Amino acid sequence: ALARAESRGAHQRTDLPERDPALDGMHAVARGDEDPAWEHWS
């Protein structure tokens, strides 16, 4: 949720209250020490 630069679902940000439609269907995936990556899941 911290990697999102938007509000979505239960993750509401006061500094970025709008959804970003470009991230529809995308999931932030964190693996170990790597930065989160955006993946599209169908």
Secondary structure, DSSP 8 states (H G I E B T S, - for coil): -TT-SS-BTTB--SS--S--GGGTTEEEE--TTS--EEEE--
